[in-house]
Amino acid sequence: MKQFIIQTLGMIVLWGLFFYFEGEVVSPSVMLICAAIMTLYFFLKVASRPFYLYMVMTGLLLTIGFIERDILYILLLILYIAQLASEQLNLVYFRILVIISAVGLLVFALINIIEHSAFIYSLLFYILAIQLNSLSTKKREQRNLYEELLGEYRRLKRMSLVSEEEARNQERTKIARDIHDSVGHKLTALLMQLEILSIKNGAEPYLELKELAKDSLEETRFAVRALKDRESEGIATILMLIKKLEAESHIIVHFTTKQGILSARLTNEQSIVLYRFIQEGLTNAMRHAHARDVHVVLGKTANDNIEVTVKNRIYKKVPFEEGFGLQNMRKRVEELQGTLTVYQTDEHFIIKGMIPGSDEEAKMS
C-alpha cells in the first residue's frame, strides 16, 4: 500500500509539472486523455492482464506528445510508466512494451519532436529498466517457488498432524474396547459370583464386596465412555485445525456454526473428510481467487445430515473446471455417501458438501 501511494504521488507530480508549464494551451482532448490514463493507472493492480493497460497508457502518452510537440514531461511520464511496468510485467511482455515505446520515441526523434540526445538517454534508461525487470522476474519466480514449497511443507505437516490424531483416536478406541471386553466382563462375572454366594450363604458377608465390585464396574464404564467421547470430538478437532490453517496461511476465516452442529459427534472418518473439505476450499480460494477472506459455514440439516459450505469472493467470473483438489474432495465426500456441489455466482465461488450424520448419537442414546 505504501509503495502504491508513493507511485501515485510520482504520477501526480509529473502531471502537475506538465500542466503547470503548458498552462492554458492544453487542449480539451489532452485533458481527456490525461483522465483516461489516470483511470487506467488505478486498474493496474487489479487487472488480470496489466500488459494491455500499460500498452494503452503508453500509446496515449505518445499521442499527447504528437499533439503537443513539447513533450519533456510527457517523455518523463513514458519512462515512468516503463519503470512501473518493469516491476509488474514478466520479461517477454516488458520487452514488447519497451520496443513499442522506443519505436515511438525514435519516430519523435526523426521528426524533431524530441532531441536525439533525449532519445539516446531514453534508450539507456530502457536498458537499465530491462535489467531491473529481469531481476524482478527472477525474484517473483523465487518467491513463487518459495511459497509453493512452503505450501507443500504446510500440507505435509497438516497431513502428519491429522494422521497422528487419527492414530491416537484409533488407539483410544482399541483401549476402550479392550477395557470393555476384558475388565468389564470380568467385573460383571465377579458380581454374578458374589450374588450366587450371597444367595447361598446370606447377603451380609458379601455386601461390601458387591458394592466395591459395582463401583469398579461403574468406573470402568465411565472410563470407556470418556475414551469414546474423545474418539468422537470431531468438531473441536476441526476448530483447532482451522485455527492453525488460518494462522499459517495469513487469511481471515469467517467461521460460522449453526443448527446444533457443536453438539454433533463425529467419527474419525467424518472429522477427516470435513477438515480436508475445508482445507481444500481455503487452498482453492488462495490459489485461484487470490482471496484473503473466506466464509466457512458448518451446520446440520433437518434430517441430521452434516452440511459444510466454503465461500470466497471472486473478482471476475470465468468458466472453471474441477481440478485434482476438487475431484479428490468429491471422492472423499462420496465415499461417506455424501454429495458435493461446486458453483459460482457473479461475485462468489461456492463449494457445498453434505455427508450423512453419524449413528454414534443414536447408539449412545
C-alpha positions as CSV (number, residue, x, y, z in Angstrom):
1,M,0.0,0.0,0.0
2,K,2.8,2.4,0.9
3,Q,4.5,1.7,-2.4
4,F,1.3,2.3,-4.4
5,I,0.9,5.7,-2.6
6,I,4.4,6.7,-3.5
7,Q,4.0,5.7,-7.1
8,T,0.7,7.6,-7.3
9,L,2.3,10.7,-5.9
10,G,5.0,10.4,-8.6
11,M,2.3,10.3,-11.3
12,I,0.6,13.3,-9.8
13,V,3.8,15.3,-9.6
14,L,4.7,14.7,-13.2
15,W,1.2,15.5,-14.5
16,G,1.2,18.6,-12.3
17,L,4.5,19.8,-13.9
18,F,3.2,19.1,-17.3
19,F,0.0,21.2,-16.8
20,Y,1.9,23.9,-15.0
21,F,4.4,24.5,-17.8
22,E,1.8,24.0,-20.6
23,G,-0.6,26.4,-18.9
24,E,-3.7,27.4,-20.8
25,V,-2.5,25.9,-24.1
26,V,-3.6,22.4,-23.1
27,S,-6.4,21.3,-25.3
28,P,-9.6,19.5,-24.0
29,S,-8.6,16.4,-25.9
30,V,-5.3,16.3,-23.9
31,M,-7.2,16.7,-20.7
32,L,-9.5,13.8,-21.7
33,I,-6.5,11.6,-22.5
34,C,-4.9,12.5,-19.1
35,A,-8.1,11.5,-17.3
36,A,-8.1,8.2,-19.2
37,I,-4.5,7.5,-18.4
38,M,-5.0,8.1,-14.7
39,T,-8.2,5.9,-14.7
40,L,-6.2,3.1,-16.3
41,Y,-3.4,3.6,-13.8
42,F,-5.7,2.8,-10.9
43,F,-6.7,-0.5,-12.5
44,L,-3.1,-1.8,-12.9
45,K,-3.0,-3.6,-9.5
46,V,-6.3,-5.5,-10.0
47,A,-6.2,-6.2,-13.8
48,S,-5.6,-9.8,-14.8
49,R,-3.5,-8.7,-17.8
50,P,-1.9,-5.4,-16.9
51,F,0.3,-5.5,-20.1
52,Y,-2.6,-4.3,-22.2
53,L,-3.2,-1.4,-19.8
54,Y,0.5,-0.4,-20.0
55,M,0.3,-0.5,-23.8
56,V,-2.7,1.7,-23.9
57,M,-1.3,4.2,-21.4
58,T,2.0,4.4,-23.4
59,G,0.1,4.8,-26.7
60,L,-2.0,7.6,-25.2
61,L,1.1,9.4,-23.9
62,L,2.7,9.1,-27.3
63,T,-0.5,10.6,-28.8
64,I,-0.2,13.6,-26.4
65,G,3.4,14.0,-27.4
66,F,2.5,14.1,-31.1
67,I,-0.3,16.7,-30.4
68,E,1.6,19.0,-28.1
69,R,5.1,18.6,-29.7
70,D,6.7,20.0,-26.5
71,I,7.0,16.7,-24.5
72,L,9.7,17.0,-21.9
73,Y,7.3,15.9,-19.1
74,I,5.4,13.6,-21.4
75,L,8.7,11.8,-22.1
76,L,9.3,11.6,-18.3
77,L,5.8,10.1,-17.9
78,I,6.5,7.5,-20.6
79,L,9.7,6.5,-18.9
80,Y,7.9,6.5,-15.5
81,I,5.2,4.1,-16.9
82,A,8.0,1.9,-18.2
83,Q,9.6,1.8,-14.7
84,L,6.3,0.8,-13.2
85,A,5.8,-1.9,-15.8
86,S,9.3,-3.3,-15.1
87,E,8.2,-4.2,-11.6
88,Q,4.9,-5.9,-12.6
89,L,5.3,-7.5,-16.1
90,N,7.3,-10.6,-17.0
91,L,10.4,-10.3,-19.2
92,V,8.7,-11.0,-22.6
93,Y,5.8,-8.6,-22.2
94,F,8.1,-5.9,-20.8
95,R,10.4,-6.1,-23.8
96,I,7.5,-5.8,-26.1
97,L,6.4,-2.7,-24.3
98,V,10.0,-1.3,-24.4
99,I,10.3,-1.9,-28.1
100,I,7.0,-0.2,-28.9
101,S,7.9,2.8,-26.7
102,A,11.4,3.0,-28.2
103,V,10.0,2.9,-31.8
104,G,7.6,5.8,-30.9
105,L,10.4,7.9,-29.4
106,L,12.5,7.1,-32.5
107,V,9.8,8.5,-34.7
108,F,9.6,11.6,-32.5
109,A,13.4,12.0,-32.8
110,L,13.3,11.7,-36.6
111,I,10.6,14.3,-36.9
112,N,12.4,16.5,-34.4
113,I,9.7,16.4,-31.7
114,I,12.5,15.4,-29.2
115,E,16.2,15.9,-29.5
116,H,18.4,13.0,-30.5
117,S,20.2,13.2,-27.1
118,A,16.9,12.7,-25.3
119,F,16.2,9.6,-27.4
120,I,19.7,8.2,-26.6
121,Y,19.1,8.8,-22.8
122,S,15.8,7.1,-23.1
123,L,17.4,4.1,-24.7
124,L,19.9,3.9,-21.8
125,F,17.0,4.1,-19.3
126,Y,15.3,1.3,-21.2
127,I,18.4,-0.9,-21.0
128,L,18.6,-0.3,-17.2
129,A,14.8,-1.0,-16.9
130,I,15.2,-4.3,-18.8
131,Q,17.9,-5.3,-16.3
132,L,15.6,-4.3,-13.4
133,N,12.7,-6.2,-14.9
134,S,14.9,-9.3,-15.3
135,L,15.9,-9.1,-11.6
136,S,12.2,-8.6,-10.6
137,T,11.1,-11.5,-12.7
138,K,13.7,-13.8,-11.1
139,K,12.7,-12.5,-7.6
140,R,9.0,-13.2,-8.4
141,E,9.8,-16.7,-9.6
142,Q,11.9,-17.4,-6.5
143,R,9.1,-16.1,-4.3
144,N,6.5,-18.2,-6.1
145,L,8.8,-21.3,-5.7
146,Y,9.3,-20.5,-2.0
147,E,5.5,-20.1,-1.5
148,E,4.9,-23.4,-3.3
149,L,7.5,-25.2,-1.2
150,L,6.1,-23.6,1.9
151,G,2.6,-24.6,1.0
152,E,3.7,-28.2,0.4
153,Y,5.6,-28.2,3.7
154,R,2.4,-27.0,5.5
155,R,0.3,-29.6,3.7
156,L,2.6,-32.4,4.7
157,K,2.7,-31.0,8.3
158,R,-1.1,-30.9,8.4
159,M,-1.3,-34.4,7.0
160,S,1.1,-35.6,9.7
161,L,-1.0,-33.9,12.3
162,V,-4.2,-35.4,11.1
163,S,-2.5,-38.9,10.8
164,E,-1.3,-38.6,14.4
165,E,-4.7,-37.6,15.6
166,E,-6.3,-40.5,13.7
167,A,-3.7,-42.9,15.2
168,R,-4.5,-41.6,18.7
169,N,-8.2,-41.9,18.1
170,Q,-7.8,-45.5,16.9
171,E,-5.6,-46.3,19.9
172,R,-8.2,-44.9,22.3
173,T,-10.9,-46.9,20.6
174,K,-8.8,-50.1,20.9
175,I,-8.1,-49.4,24.6
176,A,-11.8,-48.7,25.3
177,R,-12.8,-52.0,23.6
178,D,-10.1,-53.9,25.5
179,I,-11.3,-52.5,28.8
180,H,-14.9,-53.2,28.0
181,D,-14.2,-56.7,26.8
182,S,-11.8,-57.8,29.5
183,V,-12.1,-55.8,32.7
184,G,-15.8,-55.0,32.2
185,H,-16.8,-58.6,31.6
186,K,-14.7,-60.0,34.4
187,L,-16.2,-57.5,36.9
188,T,-19.7,-58.4,35.7
189,A,-18.8,-62.1,36.2
190,L,-17.4,-61.3,39.7
191,L,-20.7,-59.6,40.6
192,M,-22.6,-62.6,39.4
193,Q,-20.5,-65.0,41.6
194,L,-20.9,-62.7,44.6
195,E,-24.6,-62.7,44.0
196,I,-24.7,-66.5,43.9
197,L,-22.6,-66.7,47.1
198,S,-24.9,-64.2,48.8
199,I,-27.9,-66.4,48.0
200,K,-26.2,-69.5,49.4
201,N,-24.5,-68.0,52.4
202,G,-26.5,-64.9,53.2
203,A,-26.2,-61.4,51.8
204,E,-24.5,-59.8,54.8
205,P,-20.9,-61.1,54.4
206,Y,-20.8,-60.0,50.7
207,L,-22.4,-56.5,50.8
208,E,-19.2,-54.7,51.0
209,L,-17.6,-56.8,48.2
210,K,-20.6,-56.3,46.0
211,E,-20.6,-52.5,46.4
212,L,-16.8,-52.5,45.7
213,A,-17.3,-54.5,42.5
214,K,-20.3,-52.3,41.4
215,D,-18.2,-49.2,41.9
216,S,-15.3,-50.7,40.0
217,L,-17.6,-51.6,37.1
218,E,-19.2,-48.1,37.1
219,E,-15.7,-46.5,37.0
220,T,-14.7,-48.9,34.2
221,R,-17.8,-47.9,32.2
222,F,-17.1,-44.2,32.8
223,A,-13.5,-44.6,31.5
224,V,-14.8,-46.4,28.4
225,R,-17.4,-43.6,27.8
226,A,-14.6,-41.0,28.3
227,L,-12.4,-42.7,25.7
228,K,-15.3,-43.0,23.2
229,D,-16.1,-39.3,23.8
230,R,-12.6,-38.4,22.9
231,E,-12.9,-40.5,19.8
232,S,-15.8,-38.5,18.5
233,E,-14.8,-35.0,19.4
234,G,-14.5,-34.1,15.7
235,I,-15.9,-30.6,15.8
236,A,-13.3,-29.5,18.4
237,T,-10.6,-31.0,16.3
238,I,-11.8,-29.2,13.2
239,L,-11.9,-25.9,15.0
240,M,-8.4,-26.4,16.2
241,L,-7.1,-27.3,12.8
242,I,-8.9,-24.4,11.1
243,K,-7.3,-22.0,13.5
244,K,-3.9,-23.4,12.7
245,L,-4.6,-23.2,9.0
246,E,-5.7,-19.6,9.3
247,A,-2.5,-18.6,11.1
248,E,-0.3,-20.4,8.7
249,S,-2.0,-19.1,5.5
250,H,-2.4,-15.4,6.7
251,I,-6.0,-15.4,5.6
252,I,-9.2,-14.4,7.5
253,V,-11.6,-17.3,8.0
254,H,-15.1,-16.3,9.0
255,F,-16.2,-19.5,10.6
256,T,-19.9,-19.9,11.5
257,T,-21.6,-22.8,13.2
258,K,-25.4,-23.3,13.3
259,Q,-28.2,-25.7,13.8
260,G,-26.7,-27.6,16.7
261,I,-23.5,-28.8,15.0
262,L,-21.4,-28.2,18.1
263,S,-23.2,-31.0,19.9
264,A,-22.8,-33.4,17.0
265,R,-20.5,-36.4,17.5
266,L,-18.4,-37.3,14.5
267,T,-16.5,-40.4,13.6
268,N,-12.8,-40.2,12.7
269,E,-13.6,-40.6,9.0
270,Q,-16.2,-37.7,9.1
271,S,-13.8,-35.4,11.0
272,I,-11.0,-36.0,8.5
273,V,-13.3,-35.5,5.5
274,L,-14.7,-32.3,6.9
275,Y,-11.2,-31.0,7.6
276,R,-10.0,-31.9,4.2
277,F,-13.0,-30.3,2.7
278,I,-12.4,-27.0,4.5
279,Q,-8.7,-27.2,3.8
280,E,-9.1,-27.7,0.1
281,G,-11.7,-24.9,0.0
282,L,-9.3,-22.4,1.6
283,T,-6.5,-23.5,-0.6
284,N,-8.7,-23.1,-3.7
285,A,-9.6,-19.6,-2.6
286,M,-6.0,-18.6,-2.1
287,R,-4.6,-20.1,-5.3
288,H,-7.3,-19.3,-7.9
289,A,-9.3,-16.4,-6.5
290,H,-6.5,-14.7,-4.6
291,A,-9.0,-14.2,-1.8
292,R,-8.0,-13.2,1.7
293,D,-11.4,-13.5,3.3
294,V,-13.1,-16.9,3.2
295,H,-16.5,-17.8,4.8
296,V,-16.9,-21.3,6.2
297,V,-20.4,-22.4,7.5
298,L,-20.8,-25.7,9.3
299,G,-24.3,-26.9,10.3
300,K,-26.9,-29.7,10.4
301,T,-29.8,-30.2,8.1
302,A,-33.3,-31.1,9.3
303,N,-32.6,-34.8,8.9
304,D,-29.4,-34.6,10.9
305,N,-27.0,-34.6,7.9
306,I,-23.8,-32.5,8.3
307,E,-23.6,-29.6,5.8
308,V,-20.5,-27.5,5.2
309,T,-20.1,-24.5,2.9
310,V,-16.9,-22.7,1.8
311,K,-17.5,-19.4,0.0
312,N,-15.0,-16.8,-1.2
313,R,-15.2,-13.7,-3.3
314,I,-14.1,-13.6,-7.0
315,Y,-13.2,-10.6,-9.0
316,K,-14.1,-12.0,-12.4
317,K,-16.5,-14.7,-13.3
318,V,-14.8,-17.1,-15.7
319,P,-15.6,-20.8,-16.6
320,F,-13.9,-23.3,-14.3
321,E,-13.1,-27.0,-14.4
322,E,-12.7,-29.2,-11.4
323,G,-9.0,-29.8,-10.8
324,F,-7.4,-32.6,-8.8
325,G,-8.1,-30.9,-5.5
326,L,-11.9,-30.6,-6.1
327,Q,-12.0,-34.1,-7.7
328,N,-10.3,-35.6,-4.6
329,M,-12.6,-33.7,-2.4
330,R,-15.7,-35.0,-4.2
331,K,-14.3,-38.6,-4.0
332,R,-13.8,-38.3,-0.2
333,V,-17.4,-36.9,0.3
334,E,-18.9,-39.6,-1.9
335,E,-17.1,-42.4,0.0
336,L,-19.2,-41.4,3.0
337,Q,-22.4,-41.4,0.8
338,G,-22.4,-37.6,0.7
339,T,-22.8,-35.1,-2.1
340,L,-20.6,-32.2,-3.3
341,T,-21.8,-29.1,-5.2
342,V,-19.5,-26.5,-6.8
343,Y,-20.8,-23.4,-8.5
344,Q,-20.2,-19.7,-8.8
345,T,-22.3,-16.5,-8.9
346,D,-21.2,-13.1,-10.3
347,E,-19.3,-12.4,-7.1
348,H,-18.7,-15.6,-5.2
349,F,-17.2,-19.1,-5.7
350,I,-19.1,-21.6,-3.5
351,I,-18.3,-25.2,-2.5
352,K,-21.1,-27.0,-0.6
353,G,-20.9,-30.5,0.8
354,M,-23.3,-32.8,2.7
355,I,-22.5,-36.0,4.5
356,P,-24.9,-38.3,6.4
357,G,-24.9,-37.8,10.2
358,S,-23.1,-40.3,12.4
359,D,-25.1,-43.1,14.0
360,E,-23.0,-42.6,17.2
361,E,-25.6,-40.3,18.8
362,A,-28.3,-42.8,18.2
363,K,-26.2,-45.6,19.7
364,M,-25.3,-43.6,22.8
365,S,-28.9,-42.5,23.4
